[in-house]
Amino acid sequence: MDGEYDVIICGSGLKECLLFGMLVANDKKVLLIDRNEHPGGESESLALEALWQKFRPGEAPPEGYGTDRDWFVDQIPKFVVACGKTVKILLHTRVTRFLEWKSVDGTLVYQFQQGGFMSKAKMFHTVPETSAAVLKSPLMGLLEKSRAKNFYQFASNWDPTKQETWQGLDPYKNSMTQVFEKFGLQPNTIDFIGHAVAMYPTDDFLTEPYGEAMDRIKSYLHSASVYETSPLIYPIYGLSAVYEGFSRLAAECEATWLSGQAFDGFVYDADGKVTGVVSGKSIAKCRMVICDPSYTDPDKPKITSVGKVIRAICILGAPIPDTGGATSCQIIFTGKQLNRKNDVYLAMVSWGHCIACKDKYVATISTVVETDDPVAELQTVLEILGPIEHQFMTLSDIFVPLDDGTHDNVYVTSSYDSTCHFESISDDVLSIWSRMMGSELDLTITANPEELQE
């Protein structure tokens, strides 16, 4: 471990791995250390025995669940927008050479509709991903479909560099509410577009300048047009494949990746700038440090908790009802539909992505805690999963850094939020990159299927 590095990364979660790959791709000398034997940290992917050991120590996994290595249960599953920022970052690192991807069967939203004389009640609806799909969607009435179609066409043509595509709406001044008002969209339509297409967890985006939201919508619609079946993708073998891919990248690029390494704090100079990381009797020197919240120095407060996330990992023996037998899907229960501020997310993957044994499904429910009874906040979703064979609960803090890292060169990643997609992860990673390097990462790279499966 002794030596001198441009950057030392402490932890090997999703954010730390992405930053590791970005730095290596830019010819930086990088050391990654992890106090744990297995990568991932809070987002570690667990084999069957490890899952039981963590949540039910002393118990053996049930018979009929195949072998230990049939299972790669992601504690914090995150789907990827197929042509979005995360894929562009991965392509920049060239780790995609070690990954195999498969489309997610679909994105659904919860909107309960009573059955009629000729139809049955329906809970989940496919999020329309094209103008043609809008016209067929049961989420809207006839007149609303026409208005939504016009909005989808506007979003598809919108370009932040071409003012003629703005239709008089300035993306730096006008809010998303003003955009929706221009097209006359109704509250339920605004709800699924904002939360399932733009993928915002609350309605806070409505009052912000609309440029970022439109970028998200355009990325989602473009991904759907390229991949046809779904705008979301997920690695075969889950996120464990991502960690393995970055480990292989480290070996190929002669970067240093040390697992099971003792961590004993940071070293600072007289000006308070970090100069190294201590591990036992060794000190690795560096100019900058990236770390997850668990590595911060308690004597130098760097983080604060802004809330908690509750997650329920549920093993099912059948697909989720009313999903058309999907072997993978994202279901968003918007706060509006559940009478709460934060959305509730359901990410389901299965044997179809090689993360479980044959005919087993893993559904993970997550949300930001709003009450003194977090488990009750998931109850509506738990009740519609069908029979649950096994269930595991976690409750974790949402830590965010207290500063931007530039005064001491220690850059702390935020904890994972409740969403089941990569959007906030990419935003945090790109923000840290720009603060460290003094410039933004070039994301003009294309992200088409042929590049992803190079």
Beta strands, then each sheet from edge to edge (+ up, - down):
strand 1: 3-10
strand 2: 30-34
strand 3: 45-46
strand 4: 73-74
strand 5: 80-81
strand 6: 101-103
strand 7: 107-113
strand 8: 122-126
strand 9: 232-235
strand 10: 256-259
strand 11: 266-268
strand 12: 274-279
strand 13: 282-291
strand 14: 303-316
strand 15: 329-333
strand 16: 344-350
strand 17: 361-368
strand 18: 388-401
strand 19: 410-412
sheet 1: 10+ 2+ 1+ 13+ 12- 11+
sheet 2: 10+ 2+ 1+ 13+ 19+
sheet 3: 3+ 4-
sheet 4: 5+ 9- 6+
sheet 5: 8+ 7- 15- 16+ 17- 14+ 18-
end
